[in-house]
Amino acid sequence: MSNIFASALNKKLQDKVGIISDTTVLAEQFPIIAPETDDTARLQRALDFLNGKGTLVLASLVSYNVKSLTLKGSVKIIGNGSSINSVASDNTVPIFKNDGNAVNLKISDLTIKGRNRAIELVLNGANYDKGLSLTISKVDFQGYTRTSDCIYLRQIDFVDIQDVSNFNYSTFLTIESDYTKGERDNTQIHLRNIMCLQVKLGYKFKQIDKAVLDGLDVNECGSGFYFEADNKRIQMNACHVERYGSAGYDGGINYGYGYYFPDNKSQLDISLNNSTALLPVDNAKAGLYQGLVENLLTNLVIDNCEFDKSDTISGYKAVILLGSYLWKGRFKYDDKSATTWKTTLTKSDGLIEETGRTIPTSRNLLPFALINSHEQLSTIGTGTMTITNDTDGIFNKGRLITIATTSQYEKYVQLNLKKGWHTLLLAAYKKTGSPFVYVQNIASPYNTSLQIQPNVDATSERLVRVPFYVQQDGQYKVGIMSSSDATMVLNQIEVVRGFGQYFTDDNTICRRSAIPTVGYFDLGDRITNSQPAAGGYLGWVCVTSGTSFAFKGYGSIQA
């Protein structure tokens, strides 16, 4: 009696201070009861006995046949090397699932087999006072002909998956939420040492805030990683995708990519470190694809990564980077530079020579302005161009003008460009017609390094920073062209020598033979004299900003 009284008193004390007692039960304490033909009911009885507070220990090296088990509360399952086999006739029913409420699930030392989804944890509705947690260690997931996903999580607060292998699933891990339904972010995600083999897709992420992915391998797949939308603060280290684009592994819109960030979806503070996409096969499209994102936050850092080239797969590119990004370290790429343009999306393949080279970062890039004003453009063509001042723009120095052209028209400047990287900075939008900005080799008119049509929303300019690779030294045209009547609003057009998506443009530096007469300049903007002469100046510096600017000469040259 004294033991019973002590136990009851201890439980009362634990409940009062919020301590969860860890009751441990053995699966073998709950036998199969006729007419039961599998282990579903007896394992569910064991879980129900725990009442959301305890540990279920499976017998060592035993095979359990299960349809579906419902979890609640804080439950730990220790497999002891056993296996759980799905025997459900409906392959849409998960083996482990919650009832839409809070669950803290821990699984270790187990093999899970079958055509069904292995684990599904979903928090119903915009529920902010309950949470989900999942910890998995030393578990082997074995799917069946890629007919189902393996793990599906929605609105989860903590994930720690390590030392796991999986085989033959449609998608190994999906973590997502939907902010349009008031659902909160998935957060505190830590994935380590995971091997995916023969899957359509390794990972699908949507609305994740804070994740660390270490040592994730996806081998023989349709695609490796799909970052659907609204992800932020994700760090990937030593992740590898091999043999992506495999025939028969079609995973949908993201099929054929090692790492895929779709167009017009926000992605913020994503870093890809010491990672690779190697051995593209069959229908591969790109090792890395980062889509263009308009009016949304996006940035990607790529540090010391490698993406294989392929000379045999039609249309394949090692890397396609269209949004804001930063390259660091040495890379291996295709030796081609290509550009594709659509009516609403700016697409540029940022590719460098196969031999690899060090790409300068924002900390050591010193861009030199080759052109920084539409005033430097000369005109040719049979049509006419009308330029009028407009209201201040949203970007940079507010040099906003409206350009209207009739018939075929071209306005350009001729530059001597060296082989290597350059960057176009353009803030403009199209109102009518089809005007575009281009960079073209004069000696080879069909060799166009860059061609971009300004933003077509007809309401505001979009700032585009597009690196382009010049294949050979020579004379190039940089200009604006229209083959018919067109109107565009131009805020900024600049070409700088060097590669860069991020750099500080504190003061404009350009080369001209005289001080400009119209425009907008900031205090400290400098102009280098392109025709220095005795008694003149090396250049001029802006001492009064605005449209009523004033320049003074500096660097007197002896007469």
N, C-alpha and C positions, 0 to 999 in steps of 0.2 A: 504493500500500500504506500509505503514511504517513497518508493521509486516512481510510482504513478503520480503521486502528489508533486514530487520534484520535477517530473517531466512536464506536468501541466503548468506549474509555476514558471518554469523556464520558457515554455511556449508563450505564456502571457507576457513575460518580460520582452521576448524577442519581437512580438507583434507591436508592443508599445514603442520600442525604440526603432522599429523598422528593419530588423535583421531578418533575412530570409533563411530559414532552416533548410539544409541540403539533405533531403531524404534520398536514400539510394535504394533502388529496387532492381532485382534481377529479372530479366525477361522470362527465365525458366520458372519463376514463381507464378506465372500466369499461363497455364496450359491451354491448348486448344479445347474448346467445348463443342461437342457434336450439336448440330450438323455442320460446324465450321470446317471448311476445307483448306484454308490458308491461315497465315499468321496475322492478318489485319486486325481482327477483333481482339485477340489477346494482347497484342502490342498497344492497341488503343486503350484497353483496360489498364495496362501498366501506366500509360501516360496520364490517364484520368485519375488514377490513384495518387499520382504525384501532385495533382491539383495545381499545376503551374509552379511548383517549387521543388526541384530535385533532379536526380540523375537516373537515367535508365541504362543499365549495363547489359549488353547483349552477350550471349554465350560465345566462347572462343571458336572461331572457324566454323560457324554454322551459317547455313543459307536460309534466309527468311523470305517467304513469298508474301507480298503486300500489295493491296490495291491503293489505298490512300490513308494517311494518318493526319489528324488535326492536332495542332499544337496550340498551347496557350501558356502565358506566364514565362518563367525562366526555366528552361529545360536543357539538360546536357545529355547527349547520347554518346556512349563509349562503345565502339564497335568490336574491339578485341579481335580484329582481323576477319570479322564476319562480313556477309554480304546481304543486301536487301534487293530483291528482284521484283520488278513491277509485273503484276499479273492482271492489271485492270484491262477490261475489254475496250474502254474508252481511253484513247491515248492523250486526251486533253486534260485528264485528271492528274494533278500533281501527286507525287509520292508523299512529300511533306508539305503541308500548307497551314497557314493560320486562318482564323475566322474573321479577319479584317481588323482585329484588335492587336494590342501590343504583345510582342513576343521577343524574348531573348533566347536565341537558339545557339547551342554549341554542339558540333559534331566532330568526332575524331576517330581515326583508325578504322575506316569502314570502306566497303565497296558498294556502290549503288548502280544497279543495272536496269535497263529497260527502254522501251520506246516512249515513255512518258516524261514530262518535265520532272526533274528530281526535286527541286525546292521552289516554292512560291511563297513569298512573304509580301503582303500588300496591306498598307494601312488605309482604311476607307476614309474618304472625305478629307476636308481641311482640318485634320485633327492635330492640334498643337500641344496637347497635354498628355499624349501617349507616344510611345516610340517603338521602333524595331531595331533589333541588333542580331547580327549573324557572325559567328566565328566557326571557321572550318579548318581542320588541320589533318593532314595525312589521309586524304580521302581520294579514292579512284572512282571517277564517274565513267560509265560505259553506256553509250547511247546505242541507237539502232537505226541504221540507214538514214541518219540525219533528218528524222521525221519530227523531232520536237526540240525545244530549247532545253537547256540544262538547269540554269538558275535564273529566276525572275524576281527582282526586288523593286519595290515602289515606295517612295517616301521613307527611306531607311536612314537611321541616325548613326549606325556604326557597322562597318564590315571589316573583318580581318580574315582573309583567305590565304593560306600558305601551304606549300608542299603538296600540291594537288595536281592530278593529271585527269584529262578528259578526252574522250574519243567518240567520234561519229555522231555529233549533235548538229542541229541546225545552227544554233547560237549557244556558246557556252554560258556567257553571263550578260544579262540585260539589267541595267539599273536606270530607272527613269522616273520622272514626275511631270506634271503638267500645271504650270503656273496659271494658265487660263482658267483652271478649275479651283484655284486657291491652294493647290498642293505645295508643300514646302520642298526645299532642296534636299537632295540626298547628300549626306556629308560624312566626313571621317571615314574615307574609303582607303584601305590598305591591302593591296594584293601583292603577294610575293611568291616567286618560284612556282609558276604554274605552266604546265605544258598542255596546249590544245593541239589535237591531231585529227585531221580529216573532218573539218567542220566547214559549214558554209560561211560562218562569221565567228570570229573569236569573241569580240566584245562590242556591246552597243551601249553608249552612254548618253543620257539626256538629263539636263538640269542637275549636274553634280557640282558641289562646292567643297573643295578641299579633298584631294586624292593623291596618293603616292602609289605608283605602279612600278614594282621592281622585279626584273628577271622574268618577264612574261614572254613565252615563246608560242607562236602560232605557226604550225607547219602543215602544208598541203591543205589549202583553204580557198574559198572564194575571195574573202577579204579578211584582214587582220583586225583592225580597230575602226569603228564607226562612231564618230562624235556627232550625234544627231543635232543637238542645239543646246544653247544656254548653259554651257559648261564653263567653269572658272576654277582657277588655282589647281591645276592638275600637273603633277611632275611625273614624267616617265623616265625610268633609268634602265638601261640594258635590256630593252624590249626588242624582240626580233620576230620578223615575219618572213617565212620562206615558202616558196612554191605557191604564191598567191595567183589567182586567176585560173585555178585548176578547173578543167572541164568537168561538168556534173556537180559543181559546188556553187551554183548560181544563188547568190543571196539577195538579189534585188538591185535597187538603185546604186548601192555602194559596191557592187560586184566588181572585182578585178583590181582592188587597191590594197596596198599595205596599210596605209593610214589615210583615213578619209574624213575631211572636214567640209561639209556641203556648202553650196552657195547660200548667201543671205540668211545665215544662222549665226547668232552671236557666240563667240568663243573668246574667253578672256584669260590671259596669263596661263597659257599652256606651254610647257617646256618638254622637248624631246631630246634626251641626252644619251650619248653613246649607244644609240639604237640603230637598227638596220631594217631594210626590206630587200631581200636577196632572192635570186633565182626566180624571176617572174616566168610564168609558163602560160601556155594556151591562150586565154583571153584576157591576160593582164592589161591594165590601162595605165597605171602609174604606181610607183612605190609610195609617193606622198602626193596627196591632192589637198590643197587648201583653197576653198572657194572664195570668190569675191563677196564681200559683205558691205552693203550700202546702208549708211545711217545707223549702224549697229557697232557695238564694241567688238573688236577682234584683234588678237595678236598672238603670234606663235614664235617661240625661240627654238632654233635647231642647233644643237651643239655637238660637234664631233660625231656626226651620223653618216651612214653610208647607204646609198640607194643604187641598186644595180641597173645598168643599162641593158638593152637588148636590141640586137640588129635583126632579129627574126620575127618579132611580134609586130604586126602592122598597127600603126597608130600609137604604139606605146611610148610613153615619156617617163624617164626616171623620176622627175619631179615637176609638178605643176603648182606654182605658188601665185595666188592672185590677190590675196588680202595683205594685211600688214604683218611683216615677219622680220626676223633677224637671224642671219646665218653666222655661225661661229665655227672655226676650225676647218679642217680639210674635208673635202667631199669628192665623191666620184660620180660623174654625171655623163650623160650623152653629150656629144660634141656639137649638137645642133642647137640653134636658137630659132624658135618658131612663135608665131603670134596668131591667135584666133580671136575674132571679134564678133560679138552678137549685138543685137539692137539695144539691149538693156544691161548687158554685163561686159565688163572689161576683163579679158582673159589673156594672160601672158605666161608663157613657159619660161621660168627662170633657170636656164641650163648653162653649164660651163663645160670646159674641155674635160675629156675623160681623165687626163693626167692628174687633175685635181689642183687646187690652189687654195691659198688662205684668203678668205673673204673678209674684208675689213668690217669691223663692227662700228656701232655708233660712237664708241669711245676713241677710235683712232681714225675715223673717216674724215678727211679734210676735202670736202667738195669744192671744186673751182667752177664758178658759173661761166658757162660758155655763152649763154643767152638768158636774159632775165626780164625781157619786156617785149611786147608785141611791136613796139616802135622800131626794134632792130630788124623786123621783117621787111624785105623788099617785095615788090609786087610784080606779077606777070599775069598773063591770061587775057581772054577776050572780054570778060565781064567787068563789072564795077564792084567796088566794095565801099560801103558807107560805115563809118565808125563814129559812134556817139557815146558820151559819158553816161553812166547809169549810177544808181545808188551804190553805196559801199557794199562790198561783198562780205561773205562770212569768213573767208580765209585770208591769211597772210596780210598783205599790205592794202587790200581793198582797191586794187587797180581794176575796177569793174567797168567794162565797156560793152556796147552792143555792136556786133558786126553783122551787117546785112550784105549779101552778095547776090548778084544777078548773073545768070548764065554760068559758064565754066570759069572758075576763079581760083587763083593760087597766090599765096603770100608766104614767102619763106626767106630764111637766111642761109647762106652757104658757110659751112664750118669744116675745118680740117680736123677730123676725128681719128684718133689712134685706136688700134686694135685693143679691145678690152671693154670693161663695163662702164656704162654711163647711166644716168637716171633722168627721166622726164618727170617734171612736176607740173601738173595741169589742174586748174580749178576752173571749170566752165560747165555750161549746159546748153543743149540744143533746143531751139524753139521751133524752127521749121526746117524742112529739107534734110540733107544728110552731110553736113560738114564734118571733117575729121582732121586730126593732127597727125603728122607722119614724120618719120625719119627715113631718108632714102639715099642710097649710094648713087651719086651722079654718073659714075662710070658704068654702073650696072643698074639701070632704072628698075629692073624687076627684082632687085635685091633690096627689099624694104625691111629695115631692122625693126620698125615699129609703126603701127597704125592704130589709132584709137579714136573712137567716136565719143564726144562728150556725153555726160549724163543727159538722159532724154526725158526726165520727169517734167521739164519745162517750168520748174518753179524755183530751183536753187542749184547753185554749182556744187560739184562734188570734187574734193581734193583727191587726186590720183597721183601716187608716186610709183612709177613703173620703171624698174631697171631693164635695160636692154643691152645686148652684147653685140659689139661691132666686130665683125669677123676679120676685117682687114683695114689697114691704114688707107685713108683717102678723103676725097671731098664729098661731103654729105649735105643734103638739103634737110632743114628742119622747118616745117611750116604748117600752114592751114590750107586746106583745099576743099573745094566743093565743085561737083560736076554739074550743078544746076542751082536754081534759086535757093537760098538758105539763110537762116538767121541763127546766130549763136551769141550767148553772153559769156564773155571771157573775163576772168578775174586775175588769173596768173598763168604764165607759161614760162617755164625755165628748163634748161638742160644743164646738168652738172656732170663733170668728169668724176667717175668713181661709182661704186655700187652702194646704194643705201636706201633703206626704207625709213630709217630713223637717223636724223642728224640735226644739229642746231643751226638754223639759218639766221643768226643774230643780225648780221648786216649784209646787204646785197653787195656783191662785188661783180662788176662786169667790165668789159672792154669796149670803149667807144672813142671816136675821134673828137667828140665835142660834148659839152654839157647838154642834156636833153632839154627840150622846151616845154613839154607837157608830161603829165604822169603824176604818180604819187610816190614820195620817197620818205624814208624815216631818217631821223637824226643819226649820223654816223655811216649811212650808206656811202660806199666808195665806188668811184669809176676810175679804172686804169686807162691812161691815155694810150690808145692804139697807134698813134702817130706822133711820138715824142719828137721835139725839135729844140734846137738851141734857143735859150731864153724862155722856154715854155715850162710846163709842169709834168711830173710823172703821172699825176692824176688829180682827181677832185674829190672832196668829201662834203656830204650834205650837212649844213649848219642850221638850216631851217626846214622842218618837216612839213608834210602835207602836200596839197596840190599847188600851193604857192611856195614851193620849195626854193632853197638857195644853196648853191655849191660854191666852195672856195678851193683854189688850187693848193696842192701840197707837193713837196719835193721839187724845188726850183732846179732847173737845168742851166748850167753856165752858158752865157751867151757867146 
